[in-house]
Amino acid sequence: MMYDERFIAPMRQELTRLGVEELRTAEEVDAKLANAKGTTLVVVNSMCGCAARNARPAVASALENAAKPDTLTTVFAGQDPEATARARSFLAGYAPSSPSIGLLKDGKLVFMLERYQIEGRNATDIASDLTRAFDQYCSA
């Protein structure tokens, strides 16, 4: 279901104002992820309440960590279907879910949070999961 962009824009901006690059087409996803070096965060954003209450605030908090990904990206599930499908192809081995958050290192998935690991948990706990992954895989 496609939502009116006026409702979605603030949800997109919650991440883009943090410096997360929104990828709106499959071509943009390929350009950013296909031959990515270093670490890349891939946030599959969503209209749902757990994205608003848990996922986006967790990402914002985790990005305050000393170690963080070299590249920050997001796609919006349900709004940019081709971009989302292509981004999910880089999160292979996991069923499509939104929101979800993956961390790639040199193009390989090294960490994944699926919706079931986001839904019903608070942003602080999710941010802790992310910062542990950042500390393990990213440089400060």
C-alpha positions as CSV (number, residue, x, y, z in Angstrom):
1,M,0.0,0.0,0.0
2,M,1.3,3.4,-1.0
3,Y,0.8,6.2,1.6
4,D,0.5,9.8,0.8
5,E,4.0,11.2,0.6
6,R,3.0,14.1,3.0
7,F,2.6,11.5,5.7
8,I,5.8,9.6,4.9
9,A,8.1,12.6,4.5
10,P,8.6,13.2,8.2
11,M,9.4,9.5,8.7
12,R,12.0,9.7,5.9
13,Q,13.5,12.8,7.4
14,E,13.9,11.2,10.8
15,L,16.8,9.3,9.2
16,T,18.0,11.7,6.5
17,R,18.5,14.5,8.9
18,L,21.0,12.2,10.7
19,G,23.0,11.9,7.5
20,V,21.4,8.6,6.4
21,E,21.2,8.6,2.6
22,E,17.8,7.5,1.2
23,L,17.9,5.3,-1.8
24,R,14.7,5.5,-3.8
25,T,15.5,3.3,-6.8
26,A,17.0,-0.1,-7.5
27,E,19.8,1.8,-9.4
28,E,20.6,4.0,-6.4
29,V,20.8,0.9,-4.2
30,D,23.1,-0.9,-6.7
31,A,25.3,2.2,-7.0
32,K,25.7,2.4,-3.2
33,L,25.8,-1.2,-2.2
34,A,27.0,-3.4,-5.1
35,N,30.7,-2.7,-4.6
36,A,30.7,-1.1,-1.2
37,K,33.9,-1.1,0.7
38,G,34.0,-0.7,4.5
39,T,30.9,-0.8,6.5
40,T,27.4,0.1,5.4
41,L,24.2,0.4,7.4
42,V,21.0,-0.5,5.6
43,V,17.8,0.5,7.4
44,V,14.6,-0.8,5.9
45,N,12.3,2.0,7.1
46,S,8.6,1.6,7.6
47,M,5.3,3.4,8.3
48,C,4.6,1.1,11.2
49,G,4.6,2.1,14.9
50,C,7.6,0.0,15.8
51,A,9.7,1.9,13.2
52,A,8.6,5.2,14.8
53,R,8.8,4.1,18.4
54,N,11.7,1.7,18.3
55,A,13.8,1.5,15.1
56,R,14.4,5.1,14.0
57,P,15.1,6.3,17.6
58,A,17.5,3.3,18.1
59,V,19.4,4.2,14.9
60,A,19.6,7.9,16.0
61,S,21.0,6.8,19.4
62,A,23.5,4.3,17.9
63,L,24.9,6.8,15.5
64,E,26.2,8.8,18.6
65,N,28.6,5.8,19.2
66,A,32.3,6.4,18.5
67,A,32.4,3.5,16.1
68,K,29.9,3.8,13.3
69,P,29.4,2.6,9.7
70,D,31.3,4.4,6.9
71,T,28.1,4.6,4.9
72,L,24.5,5.1,6.1
73,T,21.6,4.1,3.8
74,T,17.9,3.6,4.0
75,V,15.0,2.4,1.9
76,F,11.3,2.9,2.6
77,A,9.3,-0.3,2.5
78,G,5.9,0.1,1.0
79,Q,6.8,3.3,-0.7
80,D,9.8,2.6,-2.8
81,P,9.2,-1.1,-3.7
82,E,12.0,-1.6,-6.3
83,A,14.6,0.0,-4.0
84,T,13.4,-2.0,-1.1
85,A,13.5,-5.3,-3.0
86,R,17.0,-4.6,-4.2
87,A,18.3,-3.6,-0.8
88,R,16.8,-6.8,0.7
89,S,18.8,-8.8,-1.9
90,F,21.9,-7.6,0.1
91,L,20.3,-8.9,3.3
92,A,20.2,-12.5,1.9
93,G,19.3,-15.3,4.3
94,Y,16.6,-13.2,6.1
95,A,13.0,-13.0,5.3
96,P,11.8,-9.6,4.1
97,S,10.6,-7.6,7.1
98,S,10.2,-4.0,8.0
99,P,11.5,-2.3,9.8
100,S,14.8,-4.1,9.7
101,I,18.5,-3.1,10.0
102,G,21.5,-4.7,8.4
103,L,25.2,-4.0,8.6
104,L,27.4,-4.9,5.6
105,K,31.2,-5.1,5.7
106,D,32.8,-5.0,2.2
107,G,29.4,-5.9,0.8
108,K,28.8,-8.9,3.0
109,L,26.0,-9.0,5.6
110,V,27.7,-9.3,9.1
111,F,24.8,-8.2,11.4
112,M,21.0,-8.2,11.1
113,L,18.1,-7.1,13.2
114,E,14.7,-8.3,11.9
115,R,11.3,-6.9,12.8
116,Y,10.7,-9.5,15.5
117,Q,13.9,-8.2,17.2
118,I,12.7,-4.6,17.0
119,E,8.9,-4.9,17.7
120,G,8.1,-4.9,21.3
121,R,11.6,-3.9,22.5
122,N,12.6,-0.4,23.5
123,A,14.9,1.8,21.4
124,T,17.6,1.8,24.1
125,D,17.9,-2.0,23.9
126,I,17.9,-2.0,20.1
127,A,20.5,0.8,20.1
128,S,22.7,-1.3,22.4
129,D,22.5,-4.2,19.9
130,L,23.5,-1.8,17.1
131,T,26.4,-0.2,19.0
132,R,27.8,-3.7,19.9
133,A,27.8,-4.5,16.2
134,F,29.3,-1.1,15.3
135,D,32.1,-1.7,18.0
136,Q,32.8,-5.1,16.5
137,Y,32.7,-4.3,12.8
138,C,33.2,-0.5,12.4
139,S,36.1,1.8,13.2
140,A,35.8,4.8,15.5
